[in-house]
Amino acid sequence: MATHRPRPLRIAFLSEHASPTALLGGQDAGGQNVYVDEVSRALGRLGHAVDVFTRRDRADLPETIDWAPGVRVVNLPVGPPGFLPKDALWPLMPVFRDAVLGFLARDGARPDLIHGNFWMSGWVAVELRRRLGLPVVQIFHAMGLTKRRHQGAADTSPAARVRVERDVTRAVDRLIAQCPAERAELVEDYGADPARVAIIPSGVDPTLFAPLDRAEARRRIGLDTADPLVVYVGRLLPRKDVRNLVRALALLVRQTHLPVRLLVVGGETVEPDPRATPEIGALQCLAAELGVADRVIFTGKRQPRELAAYYSAGDVVATTPWYEPFGLTPLEAMACGRPVIGSAVGGITFTVRHGETGFLVPPRAPEALARRLAQVLTDPALAARLGRAARSRVARDFTWERVGTRTAALYAALLAERARGGEPAPRATLARVAERTGRA
Ligand code: UDP
């Protein structure tokens, strides 16, 4: 029997602040940018057509970009065409909604489905659902209540965030959680119907993230040392708690006298600049205070295609955030065959297998981290075993190809349910709705 190829769908991805075209590693460009890029391209490879709607944040961006086979990025003129922190975007969401409606009306092709990313685009998705009758799949990437719980007064999210998340949770057709911890948040904190939550973990591109020989990797990144090396890759935000890594490094040096170094990859600029990335300044001060300033190396941010060499240069990769909704960097390190020591929070408890692919430690506990670092750095056979198991775990369970297939299957199941009459769809035409919003 010939294999049945599913009907190609037209999908509208909404991602107000995270565009696939943004440079990664900066303040507001992280895992969500990677997700939108990789999942849209994986869906494109499966034959679907994806339009990624995002805010135009640079004056030189054209309205549409043919980004990859089957994928267009639509840069909507919402607010000034320059950088705005994501926490400043909420008041612009009605304009974003109208700009999507206007574009859809002009483009003339009705999407089969909306895929909302983050809470603000979730709000826009629900608005489009109401006006156009389109089904919505929503992924939050991070939940406001968890953020508030961990950051307290330092949380700069708009006051409406949690209420909007609750409304979106109830209004959409399906929710994607990236790991069991996120599913529990959706169900327990937000009252989501468990039957509507699908767990689809995010992934890695195994062709970008593959192991390199350690010495060769160090040569490629210009690091001239054979000393033991701990690597951190990611945004430099207080919640990532790179300070905990610096504290653990100081303890490790004091306790073991290993000539160990810490490589910190990330920041707002490609050169490490404490003015552009205040956290670099804070980390430098802390390292100096603890007597390890000469052992911490900052590189600035790097592009994804450069990162395999940075991960592979390390003997171990460490990341100990206070909380982590999912966390792509542990998976990337694992794909490069490196053991990961991560804090036992959120998605990391799901991706890192304690004792098998690395170790889990409590957050904000430099002593525990220092002990595990010492264990891995002084036992190369253990490090190699953990690294091999890490690489196989990623190849088996965490590729973007798989995320694309599972996401497409979720869409198909939802559309089939609606076709069976699960939900009456209002029949408003795109032009009529756009006319009503006055933007056609
Ligand atoms: N990243 C990057 N260059 C950098 C630092 C980070 O490309 O200099 C990427 C990293 O490889 C990962 C993403 O940014 O794919 C961070 O995602 P993660 O889920 O780990 O954390 P988030 O930034 O979403 O909190």
Residues whose N, C-alpha, C, O or C-beta is under 5 A from the ligand:
A	BS01	UDP	L24 G25 A29 G30 G31 Q32 V34 V233 G234 R235 V265 G266 G300 K301 R302 Q303 P304 G327 L328 T329
